[in-house]
């Protein structure tokens, strides 16, 4: 069994752990993909998570509730659904392909009308944090979408 260690731990909307040799499943939504009351509910779940032991059953249950709530509404296809347009979706996919420049593989992804999912796999020697990788993909794809 190979032992891994945490490279970085950050806390934003939810805790994020970067693990040596880790793979990361990420979801990115369009700003209008969730109703305001759902965003408020997700913020409440997040606040509750701050007061709970990270490795407890309560934490796991709260995280499941967060993701179930988010996915339930995202899958309804709310908002402008700009990613439904093939050229717009291709702007995101093109950024996945370009991550090879940063030694990051994207072996699996799914682009939905108002959000996308991707499995990010930084390769050995990748000098960029998960935060930097996400900033690149989101920033460059948004720029590409605006220019279409």
Backbone as JSON Lines, residues from 0, in Angstrom:
{"i":0,"aa":"X","n":[0.84,-1.18,0.0],"ca":[0.0,0.0,0.0],"c":[0.88,1.24,0.0]}
{"i":1,"aa":"X","n":[0.62,2.15,-0.94],"ca":[1.4,3.37,-1.04],"c":[0.81,4.43,-0.12]}
{"i":2,"aa":"X","n":[1.63,5.02,0.7],"ca":[1.17,6.08,1.59],"c":[1.2,7.41,0.86]}
{"i":3,"aa":"X","n":[0.17,8.2,1.06],"ca":[0.13,9.52,0.46],"c":[0.08,10.55,1.58]}
{"i":4,"aa":"X","n":[0.42,11.74,1.24],"ca":[0.31,12.79,2.24],"c":[-0.36,14.02,1.62]}
{"i":5,"aa":"X","n":[-0.93,14.81,2.49],"ca":[-1.62,16.01,2.05],"c":[-0.59,17.05,1.64]}
{"i":6,"aa":"X","n":[-0.78,17.59,0.45],"ca":[0.09,18.66,-0.04],"c":[-0.45,20.0,0.46]}
{"i":7,"aa":"X","n":[-1.77,20.2,0.33],"ca":[-2.42,21.45,0.72],"c":[-3.8,21.15,1.25]}
{"i":8,"aa":"X","n":[-4.25,21.93,2.21],"ca":[-5.63,21.9,2.69],"c":[-6.12,23.33,2.67]}
{"i":9,"aa":"X","n":[-7.19,23.56,1.92],"ca":[-7.76,24.91,1.86],"c":[-9.23,24.84,2.24]}
{"i":10,"aa":"X","n":[-9.76,25.94,2.7],"ca":[-11.18,26.01,3.06],"c":[-11.81,27.19,2.34]}
{"i":11,"aa":"X","n":[-12.71,26.87,1.46],"ca":[-13.52,27.9,0.79],"c":[-14.96,27.48,1.0]}
{"i":12,"aa":"X","n":[-15.66,27.16,-0.07],"ca":[-17.04,26.7,0.08],"c":[-17.1,25.38,0.82]}
{"i":13,"aa":"X","n":[-16.18,24.5,0.52],"ca":[-16.02,23.22,1.21],"c":[-14.51,22.99,1.36]}
{"i":14,"aa":"X","n":[-14.11,22.18,2.33],"ca":[-12.67,21.9,2.44],"c":[-12.15,21.22,1.18]}
{"i":15,"aa":"X","n":[-10.95,21.54,0.79],"ca":[-10.31,20.93,-0.36],"c":[-8.95,20.39,0.08]}
{"i":16,"aa":"X","n":[-8.73,19.11,-0.17],"ca":[-7.44,18.5,0.14],"c":[-6.74,18.2,-1.16]}
{"i":17,"aa":"X","n":[-5.49,18.56,-1.23],"ca":[-4.66,18.14,-2.35],"c":[-3.75,17.04,-1.83]}
{"i":18,"aa":"X","n":[-3.8,15.91,-2.48],"ca":[-3.06,14.73,-2.06],"c":[-1.99,14.42,-3.1]}
{"i":19,"aa":"X","n":[-0.83,14.06,-2.64],"ca":[0.24,13.67,-3.55],"c":[-0.26,12.55,-4.46]}
{"i":20,"aa":"X","n":[-0.15,12.75,-5.77],"ca":[-0.62,11.75,-6.73],"c":[-2.13,11.66,-6.82]}
{"i":21,"aa":"X","n":[-2.84,12.67,-6.3],"ca":[-4.3,12.63,-6.25],"c":[-4.96,12.9,-7.59]}
{"i":22,"aa":"X","n":[-6.21,12.46,-7.69],"ca":[-7.1,12.76,-8.8],"c":[-8.27,13.5,-8.2]}
{"i":23,"aa":"X","n":[-8.81,14.47,-8.94],"ca":[-9.83,15.33,-8.38],"c":[-11.05,15.39,-9.28]}
{"i":24,"aa":"X","n":[-12.21,15.08,-8.72],"ca":[-13.46,15.21,-9.43],"c":[-14.01,16.59,-9.11]}
{"i":25,"aa":"X","n":[-14.18,17.42,-10.13],"ca":[-14.64,18.79,-9.91],"c":[-15.94,19.04,-10.66]}
{"i":26,"aa":"X","n":[-16.75,19.91,-10.1],"ca":[-17.98,20.38,-10.73],"c":[-17.93,21.89,-10.77]}
{"i":27,"aa":"X","n":[-18.2,22.46,-11.93],"ca":[-18.23,23.91,-12.1],"c":[-19.59,24.25,-12.7]}
{"i":28,"aa":"X","n":[-20.29,25.19,-12.06],"ca":[-21.62,25.56,-12.54],"c":[-21.63,26.98,-13.07]}
{"i":29,"aa":"X","n":[-22.55,27.24,-13.97],"ca":[-22.77,28.61,-14.43],"c":[-23.44,29.38,-13.3]}
{"i":30,"aa":"X","n":[-23.2,30.66,-13.26],"ca":[-23.69,31.49,-12.16],"c":[-25.2,31.44,-12.01]}
{"i":31,"aa":"X","n":[-25.93,31.29,-13.1],"ca":[-27.39,31.3,-13.03],"c":[-27.99,29.88,-12.99]}
{"i":32,"aa":"X","n":[-27.17,28.89,-12.73],"ca":[-27.62,27.5,-12.77],"c":[-28.43,27.05,-11.56]}
{"i":33,"aa":"X","n":[-28.43,27.83,-10.49],"ca":[-29.18,27.48,-9.28],"c":[-30.07,28.64,-8.86]}
{"i":34,"aa":"X","n":[-31.29,28.34,-8.41],"ca":[-32.15,29.4,-7.88],"c":[-31.55,30.01,-6.62]}
{"i":35,"aa":"X","n":[-31.86,31.26,-6.34],"ca":[-31.31,31.97,-5.2],"c":[-31.58,31.24,-3.88]}
{"i":36,"aa":"X","n":[-32.79,30.68,-3.69],"ca":[-33.1,29.99,-2.44],"c":[-32.26,28.74,-2.27]}
{"i":37,"aa":"X","n":[-31.9,28.1,-3.36],"ca":[-31.03,26.91,-3.28],"c":[-29.62,27.34,-2.89]}
{"i":38,"aa":"X","n":[-29.14,28.42,-3.46],"ca":[-27.82,28.94,-3.1],"c":[-27.79,29.26,-1.61]}
{"i":39,"aa":"X","n":[-28.86,29.86,-1.11],"ca":[-28.96,30.18,0.33],"c":[-28.91,28.89,1.15]}
{"i":40,"aa":"X","n":[-29.63,27.86,0.73],"ca":[-29.62,26.57,1.44],"c":[-28.22,25.95,1.44]}
{"i":41,"aa":"X","n":[-27.54,26.03,0.33],"ca":[-26.18,25.49,0.25],"c":[-25.24,26.27,1.17]}
{"i":42,"aa":"X","n":[-25.43,27.57,1.27],"ca":[-24.62,28.37,2.19],"c":[-24.88,27.96,3.64]}
{"i":43,"aa":"X","n":[-26.12,27.63,3.97],"ca":[-26.45,27.17,5.32],"c":[-25.75,25.83,5.62]}
{"i":44,"aa":"X","n":[-25.8,24.92,4.66],"ca":[-25.12,23.63,4.85],"c":[-23.63,23.87,5.07]}
{"i":45,"aa":"X","n":[-23.06,24.78,4.26],"ca":[-21.64,25.09,4.4],"c":[-21.31,25.63,5.78]}
{"i":46,"aa":"X","n":[-22.13,26.55,6.28],"ca":[-21.9,27.1,7.62],"c":[-21.96,26.01,8.69]}
{"i":47,"aa":"X","n":[-22.9,25.09,8.54],"ca":[-23.0,23.98,9.49],"c":[-21.76,23.09,9.44]}
{"i":48,"aa":"X","n":[-21.19,22.94,8.26],"ca":[-19.98,22.12,8.12],"c":[-18.8,22.7,8.89]}
{"i":49,"aa":"X","n":[-18.75,24.01,9.01],"ca":[-17.63,24.65,9.7],"c":[-17.55,24.25,11.17]}
{"i":50,"aa":"X","n":[-18.69,23.88,11.75],"ca":[-18.74,23.55,13.18],"c":[-18.64,22.06,13.45]}
{"i":51,"aa":"X","n":[-18.41,21.27,12.42],"ca":[-18.42,19.81,12.55],"c":[-17.01,19.26,12.33]}
{"i":52,"aa":"X","n":[-16.67,18.23,13.08],"ca":[-15.38,17.54,12.9],"c":[-15.3,17.02,11.46]}
{"i":53,"aa":"X","n":[-14.24,17.38,10.7],"ca":[-14.17,17.03,9.27],"c":[-14.31,15.54,8.94]}
{"i":54,"aa":"X","n":[-13.85,14.67,9.78],"ca":[-13.9,13.23,9.45],"c":[-15.05,12.5,10.15]}
{"i":55,"aa":"X","n":[-16.01,13.25,10.65],"ca":[-17.13,12.64,11.38],"c":[-18.25,12.21,10.42]}
{"i":56,"aa":"X","n":[-19.15,11.39,10.93],"ca":[-20.31,10.98,10.15],"c":[-21.2,12.18,9.84]}
{"i":57,"aa":"X","n":[-21.3,13.11,10.78],"ca":[-22.09,14.33,10.56],"c":[-21.53,15.13,9.39]}
{"i":58,"aa":"X","n":[-20.21,15.21,9.3],"ca":[-19.58,15.91,8.19],"c":[-19.9,15.21,6.87]}
{"i":59,"aa":"X","n":[-19.76,13.9,6.86],"ca":[-20.04,13.13,5.64],"c":[-21.5,13.31,5.22]}
{"i":60,"aa":"X","n":[-22.42,13.29,6.18],"ca":[-23.84,13.45,5.87],"c":[-24.12,14.85,5.33]}
{"i":61,"aa":"X","n":[-23.49,15.86,5.9],"ca":[-23.69,17.23,5.43],"c":[-23.14,17.42,4.02]}
{"i":62,"aa":"X","n":[-21.99,16.82,3.74],"ca":[-21.41,16.9,2.39],"c":[-22.31,16.21,1.38]}
{"i":63,"aa":"X","n":[-22.87,15.03,1.76],"ca":[-23.8,14.35,0.86],"c":[-25.02,15.22,0.59]}
{"i":64,"aa":"X","n":[-25.55,15.85,1.63],"ca":[-26.71,16.73,1.46],"c":[-26.38,17.9,0.53]}
{"i":65,"aa":"X","n":[-25.19,18.46,0.69],"ca":[-24.76,19.56,-0.15],"c":[-24.75,19.14,-1.62]}
{"i":66,"aa":"X","n":[-24.06,18.03,-1.91],"ca":[-23.93,17.61,-3.3],"c":[-25.25,17.12,-3.88]}
{"i":67,"aa":"X","n":[-26.06,16.43,-3.09],"ca":[-27.38,16.0,-3.58],"c":[-28.24,17.2,-3.94]}
{"i":68,"aa":"X","n":[-28.24,18.2,-3.08],"ca":[-29.03,19.4,-3.34],"c":[-28.54,20.11,-4.59]}
{"i":69,"aa":"X","n":[-27.24,20.3,-4.68],"ca":[-26.69,20.99,-5.84],"c":[-26.98,20.23,-7.13]}
{"i":70,"aa":"X","n":[-26.72,18.95,-7.17],"ca":[-26.92,18.16,-8.38],"c":[-28.39,18.09,-8.77]}
{"i":71,"aa":"X","n":[-29.26,17.98,-7.79],"ca":[-30.7,17.91,-8.05],"c":[-31.15,19.12,-8.87]}
{"i":72,"aa":"X","n":[-30.69,20.29,-8.48],"ca":[-31.11,21.5,-9.18],"c":[-30.32,21.74,-10.46]}
{"i":73,"aa":"X","n":[-29.04,21.45,-10.46],"ca":[-28.26,21.61,-11.69],"c":[-28.81,20.73,-12.8]}
{"i":74,"aa":"X","n":[-29.2,19.51,-12.45],"ca":[-29.71,18.58,-13.46],"c":[-31.06,19.0,-14.02]}
{"i":75,"aa":"X","n":[-31.7,19.98,-13.43],"ca":[-32.96,20.5,-13.98],"c":[-32.73,21.43,-15.17]}
{"i":76,"aa":"X","n":[-31.48,21.81,-15.38],"ca":[-31.16,22.65,-16.53],"c":[-31.68,24.07,-16.42]}
{"i":77,"aa":"X","n":[-31.57,24.65,-15.22],"ca":[-32.04,26.01,-15.0],"c":[-31.03,27.02,-15.52]}
{"i":78,"aa":"X","n":[-31.47,28.24,-15.73],"ca":[-30.59,29.31,-16.19],"c":[-30.53,29.37,-17.7]}
{"i":79,"aa":"X","n":[-29.61,30.16,-18.21],"ca":[-29.48,30.37,-19.65],"c":[-28.94,29.13,-20.37]}
{"i":80,"aa":"X","n":[-28.29,28.24,-19.66],"ca":[-27.76,26.99,-20.24],"c":[-26.85,27.25,-21.44]}
{"i":81,"aa":"X","n":[-25.89,28.15,-21.26],"ca":[-25.0,28.52,-22.36],"c":[-24.15,27.36,-22.86]}
{"i":82,"aa":"X","n":[-23.9,26.39,-22.0],"ca":[-23.07,25.25,-22.41],"c":[-23.81,24.28,-23.32]}
{"i":83,"aa":"X","n":[-25.09,24.5,-23.52],"ca":[-25.87,23.67,-24.45],"c":[-25.41,23.91,-25.89]}
{"i":84,"aa":"X","n":[-24.92,25.11,-26.15],"ca":[-24.45,25.49,-27.49],"c":[-23.13,24.75,-27.76]}
{"i":85,"aa":"X","n":[-23.05,23.95,-28.84],"ca":[-21.84,23.16,-29.1],"c":[-20.54,23.97,-29.12]}
{"i":86,"aa":"X","n":[-20.55,25.14,-29.69],"ca":[-19.32,25.95,-29.76],"c":[-18.89,26.4,-28.37]}
{"i":87,"aa":"X","n":[-19.84,26.67,-27.5],"ca":[-19.53,27.11,-26.14],"c":[-18.98,25.92,-25.34]}
{"i":88,"aa":"X","n":[-19.62,24.77,-25.45],"ca":[-19.12,23.57,-24.78],"c":[-17.71,23.24,-25.26]}
{"i":89,"aa":"X","n":[-17.47,23.43,-26.55],"ca":[-16.14,23.13,-27.11],"c":[-15.07,24.04,-26.52]}
{"i":90,"aa":"X","n":[-15.43,25.26,-26.13],"ca":[-14.45,26.16,-25.5],"c":[-13.95,25.56,-24.19]}
{"i":91,"aa":"X","n":[-14.84,24.93,-23.44],"ca":[-14.44,24.28,-22.19],"c":[-13.59,23.05,-22.5]}
{"i":92,"aa":"X","n":[-14.05,22.22,-23.41],"ca":[-13.34,20.99,-23.77],"c":[-11.93,21.31,-24.29]}
{"i":93,"aa":"X","n":[-11.81,22.37,-25.07],"ca":[-10.49,22.77,-25.58],"c":[-9.53,23.09,-24.45]}
{"i":94,"aa":"X","n":[-10.04,23.71,-23.38],"ca":[-9.18,24.02,-22.23],"c":[-8.74,22.74,-21.52]}
{"i":95,"aa":"X","n":[-9.61,21.72,-21.48],"ca":[-9.2,20.43,-20.91],"c":[-8.02,19.88,-21.7]}
{"i":96,"aa":"X","n":[-8.11,19.95,-23.02],"ca":[-7.04,19.43,-23.88],"c":[-5.73,20.19,-23.66]}
{"i":97,"aa":"X","n":[-5.82,21.49,-23.42],"ca":[-4.61,22.3,-23.25],"c":[-3.94,22.11,-21.89]}
{"i":98,"aa":"X","n":[-4.63,21.48,-20.95],"ca":[-4.01,21.25,-19.64],"c":[-2.79,20.33,-19.71]}
{"i":99,"aa":"X","n":[-2.63,19.62,-20.82],"ca":[-1.43,18.78,-20.99],"c":[-0.17,19.65,-20.88]}
{"i":100,"aa":"X","n":[-0.28,20.94,-21.26],"ca":[0.85,21.86,-21.14],"c":[1.29,22.01,-19.68]}
{"i":101,"aa":"X","n":[0.37,21.82,-18.77],"ca":[0.64,21.95,-17.34],"c":[0.83,20.59,-16.67]}
{"i":102,"aa":"X","n":[0.95,19.54,-17.46],"ca":[1.11,18.18,-16.96],"c":[-0.1,17.73,-16.14]}
{"i":103,"aa":"X","n":[-1.29,18.04,-16.7],"ca":[-2.54,17.63,-16.07],"c":[-3.36,16.87,-17.12]}
{"i":104,"aa":"X","n":[-3.74,15.64,-16.79],"ca":[-4.6,14.85,-17.67],"c":[-6.06,15.07,-17.25]}
{"i":105,"aa":"X","n":[-6.93,15.03,-18.24],"ca":[-8.38,15.09,-17.98],"c":[-8.97,13.88,-18.7]}
{"i":106,"aa":"X","n":[-8.88,12.7,-18.04],"ca":[-9.32,11.47,-18.72],"c":[-10.84,11.36,-18.89]}
{"i":107,"aa":"X","n":[-11.6,12.05,-18.07],"ca":[-13.06,11.97,-18.15],"c":[-13.67,13.32,-17.85]}
{"i":108,"aa":"X","n":[-14.69,13.66,-18.62],"ca":[-15.43,14.9,-18.36],"c":[-16.83,14.77,-18.94]}
{"i":109,"aa":"X","n":[-17.71,15.64,-18.47],"ca":[-19.07,15.71,-18.99],"c":[-19.49,17.17,-18.96]}
{"i":110,"aa":"X","n":[-19.89,17.68,-20.11],"ca":[-20.35,19.06,-20.19],"c":[-21.87,19.04,-20.32]}
{"i":111,"aa":"X","n":[-22.52,19.62,-19.33],"ca":[-23.97,19.67,-19.27],"c":[-24.4,21.09,-19.65]}
{"i":112,"aa":"X","n":[-25.71,21.34,-19.84],"ca":[-26.14,22.67,-20.29],"c":[-25.77,23.83,-19.36]}
{"i":113,"aa":"X","n":[-25.73,23.59,-18.04],"ca":[-25.44,24.7,-17.11],"c":[-24.3,24.39,-16.13]}
{"i":114,"aa":"X","n":[-23.58,23.3,-16.37],"ca":[-22.43,22.96,-15.53],"c":[-21.58,21.9,-16.23]}
{"i":115,"aa":"X","n":[-20.39,21.67,-15.66],"ca":[-19.57,20.58,-16.16],"c":[-18.87,19.87,-15.02]}
{"i":116,"aa":"X","n":[-18.54,18.61,-15.29],"ca":[-17.8,17.77,-14.36],"c":[-16.52,17.34,-15.07]}
{"i":117,"aa":"X","n":[-15.45,17.19,-14.31],"ca":[-14.21,16.68,-14.9],"c":[-13.39,15.96,-13.84]}
{"i":118,"aa":"X","n":[-12.65,14.97,-14.28],"ca":[-11.68,14.3,-13.43],"c":[-10.32,14.86,-13.83]}
{"i":119,"aa":"X","n":[-9.67,15.55,-12.9],"ca":[-8.36,16.14,-13.14],"c":[-7.3,15.27,-12.5]}
{"i":120,"aa":"X","n":[-6.28,14.95,-13.26],"ca":[-5.21,14.09,-12.76],"c":[-3.85,14.74,-13.01]}
{"i":121,"aa":"X","n":[-3.39,15.57,-12.06],"ca":[-2.05,16.15,-12.21],"c":[-1.0,15.04,-12.25]}
{"i":122,"aa":"X","n":[-0.1,15.13,-13.21],"ca":[0.94,14.13,-13.37],"c":[2.12,14.44,-12.47]}
{"i":123,"aa":"X","n":[2.97,13.45,-12.28],"ca":[4.16,13.67,-11.48],"c":[4.97,14.81,-12.1]}
{"i":124,"aa":"X","n":[5.38,15.74,-11.28],"ca":[6.13,16.89,-11.77],"c":[5.27,18.11,-12.05]}
{"i":125,"aa":"X","n":[3.97,17.98,-11.93],"ca":[3.08,19.14,-12.13],"c":[3.37,20.15,-11.03]}
{"i":126,"aa":"X","n":[3.7,21.36,-11.43],"ca":[4.09,22.39,-10.46],"c":[2.92,23.28,-10.03]}
{"i":127,"aa":"X","n":[1.71,22.97,-10.49],"ca":[0.58,23.84,-10.24],"c":[-0.39,23.24,-9.23]}
{"i":128,"aa":"X","n":[-0.93,24.11,-8.38],"ca":[-1.91,23.67,-7.4],"c":[-3.26,23.44,-8.08]}
{"i":129,"aa":"X","n":[-4.15,22.73,-7.41],"ca":[-5.49,22.53,-7.93],"c":[-6.18,23.87,-8.14]}
{"i":130,"aa":"X","n":[-5.97,24.79,-7.23],"ca":[-6.55,26.13,-7.36],"c":[-6.05,26.82,-8.63]}
{"i":131,"aa":"X","n":[-4.78,26.74,-8.91],"ca":[-4.23,27.35,-10.13],"c":[-4.79,26.68,-11.38]}
{"i":132,"aa":"X","n":[-4.93,25.37,-11.34],"ca":[-5.46,24.63,-12.48],"c":[-6.91,25.06,-12.75]}
{"i":133,"aa":"X","n":[-7.71,25.14,-11.68],"ca":[-9.1,25.53,-11.84],"c":[-9.22,26.98,-12.33]}
{"i":134,"aa":"X","n":[-8.38,27.84,-11.81],"ca":[-8.4,29.24,-12.25],"c":[-8.1,29.33,-13.74]}
{"i":135,"aa":"X","n":[-7.15,28.54,-14.2],"ca":[-6.8,28.55,-15.62],"c":[-7.98,28.07,-16.47]}
{"i":136,"aa":"X","n":[-8.54,26.92,-16.12],"ca":[-9.63,26.36,-16.93],"c":[-10.83,27.3,-16.94]}
{"i":137,"aa":"X","n":[-11.23,27.76,-15.77],"ca":[-12.41,28.61,-15.7],"c":[-12.18,29.96,-16.39]}
{"i":138,"aa":"X","n":[-11.03,30.57,-16.15],"ca":[-10.75,31.86,-16.75],"c":[-10.62,31.81,-18.26]}
{"i":139,"aa":"X","n":[-9.85,30.86,-18.75],"ca":[-9.63,30.77,-20.19],"c":[-10.88,30.31,-20.93]}
{"i":140,"aa":"X","n":[-11.64,29.39,-20.34],"ca":[-12.86,28.95,-21.02],"c":[-13.89,30.09,-21.02]}
{"i":141,"aa":"X","n":[-14.0,30.85,-19.92],"ca":[-14.93,31.99,-19.9],"c":[-14.54,33.01,-20.97]}
{"i":142,"aa":"X","n":[-13.26,33.25,-21.11],"ca":[-12.8,34.19,-22.14],"c":[-13.16,33.66,-23.53]}
{"i":143,"aa":"X","n":[-12.94,32.37,-23.74],"ca":[-13.29,31.76,-25.03],"c":[-14.79,31.82,-25.3]}
{"i":144,"aa":"X","n":[-15.59,31.64,-24.26],"ca":[-17.04,31.7,-24.43],"c":[-17.48,33.12,-24.79]}
{"i":145,"aa":"X","n":[-16.92,34.1,-24.12],"ca":[-17.29,35.5,-24.42],"c":[-16.96,35.9,-25.84]}
{"i":146,"aa":"X","n":[-15.92,35.29,-26.44],"ca":[-15.5,35.65,-27.78],"c":[-16.26,34.89,-28.86]}
{"i":147,"aa":"X","n":[-17.22,34.09,-28.51],"ca":[-17.99,33.32,-29.51],"c":[-19.21,34.07,-29.94]}
